[in-house]
Amino acid sequence: MFSVRMVPHHLQAVEMADLVPSRSTNPDVVALGQRIKEAQSGEVEQMTRWLGAWGADPALGHDELEDQASHEGADGMVAPADLRELGALRGPAFDRRWLQLMVRHHEGAVAMAQEVLRTGRDAATHDLARRVIASQQVQIEQMRAMLAR
């Protein structure tokens, strides 16, 4: 279930990261967006392979998470209205809003990963969850520092 829910979660982060190059002029935000895109795209590929091997459909969790996002961001999912707002912004206003939304998004992923460490049994999933927690907590701190400037 972790992978079913995390695939669309990560895909939304990639979607948000795709907005950065055309809307931000801050090299730190651009670099962070690229790192997020690369890491989460690779993790999506890994989880999609697992789901295929397990006979599960990675799209199963997408509708549930999209529905949750429309009800103010369960698991850090960004609501469609917030994504539309973000897409209309440029420059420092974009950077600030993107960082705010991505912090919340990452916090949701960390919470999901912590939950699977408490309840899950698959060793490979545990390894991925630990990597998600470690990398995204570092990025959360980086984003908070950028917001504080």
N, C-alpha and C positions, 0 to 999 in steps of 0.2 A: 504494500500500500504506500510506503514511503516513496518509492520510485514513481508510482502512478500519480501521486500528488506533486512530487518535486519536478517532474518533467515540465508540466505547464507553468509551474512557478518559475523555473529557470528560463523558460522560453520568454516569459514576460520581461525578465531582467535583460535578456538579450535584445528584445524589442526596444526597451528603454535605452540600452547602451547604443543601439543603432541610431538613435536620435542625436547623440552627442556631437559627432564630427561636424554636422551641418548647423548646429545651434550654439555651440560653445566656442569661445575664444581663449578659454583658460587651459593652458597645456596640462595642468595637473588633473583637471576633470577629464580632458580628452584621453590622457594616458590611463586613468582609472577606468573609464568606460571601455577602453580596449582590453584591459586586463580582465574585467568582468565578463565581457563578451567571449574572450578566448577560454577562460576557465569554465564558464557555465555551458558553453557550446560543447566542450569536451565531455563534461559530466552528463549532459543530455544524451549524447551519443552512447556513452557507457550504459546509462540506465535504460535507454531504448533497446539496446542489445539484450540486456538482462530480461526486460519485459518480454521481448520476442522469444527468448529461450524458455521463459516460464509460461508462455502461451497467453500472456496478458496483453491488452491493447493500451498503449501509452496514452491514447486519447481519452480513456475512461475518466481520468481525473480532471480534464480540462473544463468540461461543463460545470462540474461542482465548484471548482475554484473560480471560474468566471462568475458564477452566481454569487459566491461569497464575496468576490471583489465588488460586485454591485451593491453589496450591503456593508460597505465601509471596511474592506480590507482584512478579512480573516486570513491568517497566515501571512500577512504582509502584502497580499495581493493589492495592486493599485486599481482603484475603481476606473471604469471606462471614462467617466467625466474628467477625472484627474489626468488620465493619459491624453485626452483631447486638449486640456488646458496646457499641459506640458509641451505638447507638439506645437502650440501657437507661440511659445515663448522663445526669446533669443537672448544671447549675451548673459550678463550677470543674473538677470531674473530667471533665465533657464537654469543656470548652474545651481542657484540656491534651491529652486523647487525640485530639480532632479536629485540633488543630494538629499533633501528632506525625504522624498519618496523612496529613494534607494536605501536609505538607512532603515526605514520602516520595513521595506521589502526584505532586506538582509536579516533583520531581527526575526521576521517570520520564518525564514529559512533555517536560522539557527535554532529556533524553538522546535521546528519540525525535526531537525537532526537530533536534538537532545531527546526528543520523545522516542525516536526509533532506537536510540542507544539504551533507553530504559526498558523498552518493550519488545524490540526486534530480536531475532535470533540469527540472522544471516551475517556471517563474518565479513563478507565483501561489502554488504550494505553498511555495516558498522564502520568499516574503514572509510568509506565514502562520507558517511555522516561526520566522522571526526575531521576529515579534510574540509568539509563544508564549514563546520564550526570554526576551525582554526583560521581559514582564509577569510571568511566573511566577518569574523570578529575584528581581525586586523583592518579590513576595509571599512568597517563601521567606525572604528577609531579614526582612521584617515579622513573619512567624510565628516565626522563631527569636528575635527580640527579645521577642515576647510570651511565649514559653516561658521566657526568661531572667528574667522579672520575678518 
